[in-house]
Amino acid sequence: MSTAPPCPAPATTAPLTAADRCDRCSAAAWVRVHLAAGDLLFCGHHHRAHREGLARAGAVVTASVR
């Protein structure tokens, strides 16, 4: 299976705050990924669980700490 080319990262990315929540479980978000369809926020657990699939989809990590 081939890897999709990475999406271009947005020119500016706001830092993650305590109000940012994981799109899978509503825990505190630690990672923002940018896809062609838009941004997703993940807690550390869900980012690790989906990291390989996100990479295959061409996702670009634009924030990884608060």
CORBEL-V264711 format. One record per residue. N is the residue number from 1. RES is the residue in one letter. SS is DSSP state (hx for helix, st for strand, lp for the rest). NEAR is the number of other ideal C-beta (glycine too) atoms within 12 Angstrom. Layout:
N_RES_SS_NEAR / N_RES_SS_NEAR
This chain:
1_M_lp_8 / 2_S_lp_8 / 3_T_lp_13 / 4_A_lp_16 / 5_P_lp_13 / 6_P_lp_19 / 7_C_lp_22 / 8_P_lp_13 / 9_A_lp_19 / 10_P_lp_17 / 11_A_lp_8 / 12_T_lp_9 / 13_T_lp_19 / 14_A_lp_16 / 15_P_lp_16 / 16_L_lp_27 / 17_T_lp_15 / 18_A_lp_11 / 19_A_lp_12 / 20_D_lp_25 / 21_R_st_21 / 22_C_lp_25 / 23_D_lp_22 / 24_R_lp_19 / 25_C_lp_17 / 26_S_lp_14 / 27_A_lp_19 / 28_A_st_22 / 29_A_lp_32 / 30_W_lp_26 / 31_V_st_35 / 32_R_st_33 / 33_V_st_36 / 34_H_st_26 / 35_L_st_28 / 36_A_lp_18 / 37_A_lp_11 / 38_G_st_13 / 39_D_st_26 / 40_L_st_30 / 41_L_st_35 / 42_F_st_34 / 43_C_lp_26 / 44_G_hx_22 / 45_H_hx_17 / 46_H_hx_25 / 47_H_hx_32 / 48_R_hx_17 / 49_A_hx_16 / 50_H_hx_26 / 51_R_hx_19 / 52_E_hx_13 / 53_G_hx_20 / 54_L_hx_28 / 55_A_hx_21 / 56_R_hx_16 / 57_A_lp_23 / 58_G_lp_21 / 59_A_lp_31 / 60_V_st_25 / 61_V_st_27 / 62_T_st_25 / 63_A_st_26 / 64_S_lp_21 / 65_V_lp_16 / 66_R_lp_19
